Amino acid sequence: MSKAVFYHAGCPVCVDAEQTVLNYLDAAKVSVEVVHLGADRDRIPEAELAGVQSVPALLIDGNVYHINFGASLEDVKKG
């Protein structure tokens, strides 16, 4: 089973992307974890290491897919 992490910051763009994108992922094929970087600030370094540059972003099996543009990771860090 693939592992996916959906990183977001709680902004309207992120929430909309979460609701839309995650509905299309097959739960039988992908295990999804949702990480709100505004609430879980200690996970920001992890997101950076994974290659996340902006949120919302979806990490699947080590590959980052940036979805739309809600906020840069630098803006999230300033939070």
N, CA, C and O of each residue as an XYZ file, in Angstrom:
316
protein
N       0.849     -1.173      0.000
C       0.000      0.000      0.000
C       0.900      1.243      0.000
O       1.905      1.292      0.709
N       0.530      2.227     -0.792
C       1.258      3.486     -0.842
C       0.918      4.340      0.364
O      -0.157      4.218      0.950
N       1.856      5.208      0.725
C       1.658      6.132      1.843
C       1.615      7.534      1.269
O       2.469      7.905      0.465
N       0.624      8.316      1.677
C       0.493      9.701      1.240
C       0.365     10.603      2.458
O      -0.246     10.239      3.463
N       0.961     11.796      2.342
C       0.812     12.813      3.375
C       0.320     14.072      2.682
O       0.945     14.558      1.740
N      -0.799     14.594      3.152
C      -1.356     15.830      2.613
C      -1.011     16.945      3.588
O      -1.529     16.987      4.704
N      -0.122     17.857      3.157
C       0.291     18.979      3.992
C      -0.539     20.200      3.631
O      -0.735     20.507      2.455
N      -1.026     20.896      4.659
C      -1.765     22.133      4.410
C      -1.614     23.057      5.603
O      -1.038     22.690      6.627
N      -2.148     24.279      5.449
C      -2.036     25.277      6.519
C      -3.395     25.778      6.984
O      -3.476     26.735      7.755
N      -4.450     25.144      6.524
C      -5.784     25.506      6.981
C      -6.447     26.630      6.210
O      -7.577     27.004      6.526
N      -5.775     27.181      5.203
C      -6.369     28.273      4.426
C      -7.488     27.717      3.542
O      -7.558     26.505      3.336
N      -8.360     28.577      3.020
C      -9.465     28.092      2.187
C      -9.005     27.274      0.977
O      -9.650     26.286      0.625
N      -7.899     27.669      0.334
C      -7.384     26.912     -0.809
C      -6.990     25.507     -0.364
O      -7.270     24.525     -1.052
N      -6.334     25.421      0.802
C      -5.888     24.121      1.318
C      -7.060     23.217      1.669
O      -7.070     22.034      1.327
N      -8.029     23.775      2.341
C      -9.194     22.984      2.762
C      -9.957     22.470      1.547
O     -10.380     21.315      1.518
N     -10.131     23.326      0.550
C     -10.823     22.907     -0.669
C     -10.040     21.796     -1.374
O     -10.622     20.808     -1.821
N      -8.721     21.965     -1.469
C      -7.886     20.943     -2.109
C      -7.954     19.628     -1.341
O      -8.048     18.557     -1.939
N      -7.907     19.713     -0.027
C      -7.994     18.497      0.795
C      -9.282     17.748      0.512
O      -9.264     16.543      0.260
N     -10.395     18.456      0.553
C     -11.686     17.805      0.340
C     -11.803     17.221     -1.059
O     -12.350     16.132     -1.237
N     -11.295     17.937     -2.045
C     -11.410     17.488     -3.430
C     -10.457     16.339     -3.749
O     -10.880     15.289     -4.232
N      -9.182     16.541     -3.478
C      -8.170     15.555     -3.858
C      -8.310     14.262     -3.072
O      -8.249     13.178     -3.651
N      -8.495     14.359     -1.779
C      -8.540     13.150     -0.965
C      -9.752     12.276     -1.277
O      -9.715     11.064     -1.063
N     -10.814     12.880     -1.777
C     -11.985     12.086     -2.179
C     -11.689     11.186     -3.372
O     -12.378     10.188     -3.581
N     -10.675     11.531     -4.152
C     -10.338     10.753     -5.340
C      -9.308      9.664     -5.092
O      -9.087      8.812     -5.953
N      -8.682      9.683     -3.933
C      -7.683      8.654     -3.641
C      -8.371      7.379     -3.154
O      -9.265      7.435     -2.310
N      -7.964      6.269     -3.671
C      -8.532      4.974     -3.322
C      -7.936      4.508     -1.992
O      -6.749      4.190     -1.916
N      -8.757      4.470     -0.955
C      -8.296      4.082      0.387
C      -7.758      2.648      0.425
O      -7.025      2.294      1.348
N      -8.107      1.829     -0.551
C      -7.589      0.467     -0.612
C      -6.153      0.445     -1.154
O      -5.438     -0.544     -0.992
N      -5.744      1.538     -1.796
C      -4.412      1.601     -2.392
C      -3.485      2.593     -1.702
O      -2.264      2.458     -1.779
N      -4.063      3.598     -1.020
C      -3.254      4.671     -0.443
C      -3.677      4.940      0.994
O      -4.853      5.172      1.277
N      -2.707      4.906      1.888
C      -2.925      5.288      3.278
C      -2.594      6.779      3.384
O      -1.469      7.181      3.086
N      -3.560      7.603      3.805
C      -3.385      9.050      3.801
C      -3.324      9.605      5.216
O      -4.143      9.268      6.072
N      -2.331     10.466      5.442
C      -2.219     11.222      6.689
C      -2.357     12.691      6.313
O      -1.725     13.146      5.359
N      -3.170     13.433      7.045
C      -3.341     14.862      6.816
C      -2.584     15.605      7.911
O      -2.778     15.353      9.100
N      -1.713     16.531      7.487
C      -0.904     17.298      8.431
C      -1.193     18.779      8.250
O      -0.924     19.350      7.193
N      -1.739     19.392      9.283
C      -2.021     20.833      9.310
C      -0.775     21.504      9.887
O      -0.550     21.469     11.097
N       0.035     22.119      9.014
C       1.308     22.688      9.452
C       1.139     23.915     10.341
O       2.066     24.286     11.061
N      -0.027     24.546     10.300
C      -0.286     25.656     11.215
C      -0.470     25.157     12.639
O      -0.066     25.823     13.592
N      -1.072     23.999     12.782
C      -1.310     23.407     14.101
C      -0.158     22.505     14.541
O       0.148     22.419     15.730
N       0.474     21.839     13.588
C       1.583     20.922     13.876
C       2.887     21.516     13.344
O       3.518     20.954     12.449
N       3.279     22.661     13.909
C       4.451     23.399     13.426
C       5.743     22.584     13.516
O       6.684     22.826     12.760
N       5.789     21.630     14.426
C       6.983     20.793     14.558
C       7.172     19.862     13.357
O       8.220     19.231     13.225
N       6.171     19.773     12.487
C       6.267     18.930     11.287
C       6.787     19.711     10.073
O       6.999     19.121      9.013
N       6.995     21.025     10.211
C       7.486     21.837      9.094
C       8.842     21.342      8.582
O       9.011     21.213      7.369
N       9.821     21.056      9.463
C      11.097     20.540      8.956
C      10.946     19.244      8.144
O      11.647     19.041      7.153
N      10.041     18.389      8.566
C       9.766     17.147      7.837
C       9.257     17.458      6.433
O       9.686     16.847      5.454
N       8.336     18.418      6.349
C       7.783     18.814      5.050
C       8.880     19.394      4.158
O       8.945     19.091      2.967
N       9.733     20.224      4.738
C      10.847     20.802      3.974
C      11.768     19.719      3.439
O      12.160     19.748      2.272
N      12.113     18.766      4.292
C      12.992     17.661      3.870
C      12.368     16.853      2.730
O      13.076     16.340      1.863
N      11.059     16.747      2.740
C      10.357     15.992      1.699
C      10.299     16.762      0.381
O       9.981     16.193     -0.663
N      10.611     18.074      0.434
C      10.591     18.877     -0.787
C       9.392     19.781     -0.926
O       9.208     20.401     -1.973
N       8.569     19.872      0.104
C       7.399     20.745      0.054
C       7.868     22.198      0.048
O       8.644     22.612      0.908
N       7.392     22.965     -0.927
C       7.741     24.376     -1.044
C       6.555     25.285     -0.796
O       6.714     26.455     -0.449
N       5.365     24.737     -0.978
C       4.146     25.498     -0.732
C       3.041     24.523     -0.366
O       3.133     23.324     -0.630
N       2.008     25.053      0.239
C       0.853     24.227      0.596
C      -0.375     24.780     -0.113
O      -0.473     25.986     -0.339
N      -1.298     23.920     -0.459
C      -1.374     22.498     -0.177
C      -0.411     21.683     -1.043
O      -0.114     22.036     -2.184
N       0.057     20.593     -0.465
C       0.944     19.683     -1.183
C       0.632     18.251     -0.772
O       0.281     17.978      0.376
N       0.764     17.356     -1.718
C       0.511     15.945     -1.473
C       1.805     15.185     -1.738
O       2.379     15.272     -2.824
N       2.251     14.448     -0.745
C       3.450     13.627     -0.851
C       3.000     12.175     -0.961
O       2.364     11.637     -0.055
N       3.341     11.549     -2.091
C       2.985     10.139     -2.291
C       4.264      9.373     -2.601
O       4.945      9.652     -3.588
N       4.578      8.412     -1.753
C       5.757      7.571     -1.940
C       7.007      8.392     -2.252
O       7.797      8.029     -3.124
N       7.178      9.495     -1.534
C       8.373     10.316     -1.672
C       8.327     11.366     -2.770
O       9.271     12.143     -2.912
N       7.262     11.408     -3.545
C       7.108     12.400     -4.612
C       6.146     13.494     -4.164
O       5.045     13.202     -3.696
N       6.562     14.765     -4.307
C       5.729     15.898     -3.884
C       4.951     16.440     -5.071
O       5.500     16.669     -6.149
N       3.659     16.639     -4.844
C       2.787     17.244     -5.842
C       2.192     18.501     -5.217
O       1.383     18.429     -4.292
N       2.606     19.649     -5.737
C       2.087     20.919     -5.238
C       0.756     21.190     -5.933
O       0.659     21.136     -7.159
N      -0.258     21.479     -5.138
C      -1.611     21.645     -5.646
C      -2.010     23.107     -5.481
O      -2.060     23.621     -4.364
N      -2.294     23.774     -6.596
C      -2.693     25.174     -6.536
C      -1.642     25.945     -5.748
O      -0.492     25.507     -5.700
N      -1.974     27.040     -5.147
C      -1.013     27.767     -4.314
C      -1.784     28.484     -3.216
O      -2.478     29.471     -3.461
N      -1.647     27.966     -2.001
C      -2.297     28.592     -0.857
C      -1.324     29.492     -0.123
O      -1.640     30.644      0.172
N      -0.126     28.967      0.177
C       0.893     29.730      0.883
C       2.240     29.056      0.694
O       2.329     27.833      0.588
N       3.289     29.872      0.653
C       4.631     29.291      0.595
C       4.958     28.711      1.957
O       4.374     29.115      2.962
N       5.880     27.776      1.998
C       6.291     27.190      3.279
C       6.957     28.257      4.140
O       6.869     28.204      5.367
N       7.621     29.224      3.513
C       8.220     30.337      4.258
C       7.147     31.136      4.985
O       7.348     31.531      6.134
N       6.016     31.381      4.338
C       4.913     32.099      4.992
C       4.334     31.292      6.142
O       3.979     31.852      7.180
N       4.237     29.988      5.965
C       3.714     29.118      7.022
C       4.646     29.168      8.231
O       4.185     29.184      9.372
N       5.941     29.194      7.986
C       6.908     29.253      9.093
C       6.751     30.532      9.911
O       6.920     30.521     11.131
N       6.429     31.625      9.239
C       6.251     32.912      9.928
C       4.997     32.911     10.780
O       4.907     33.601     11.795
N       4.021     32.107     10.335
C       2.734     31.881     10.923
C       2.234     32.763     11.914
O       1.128     32.565     12.416
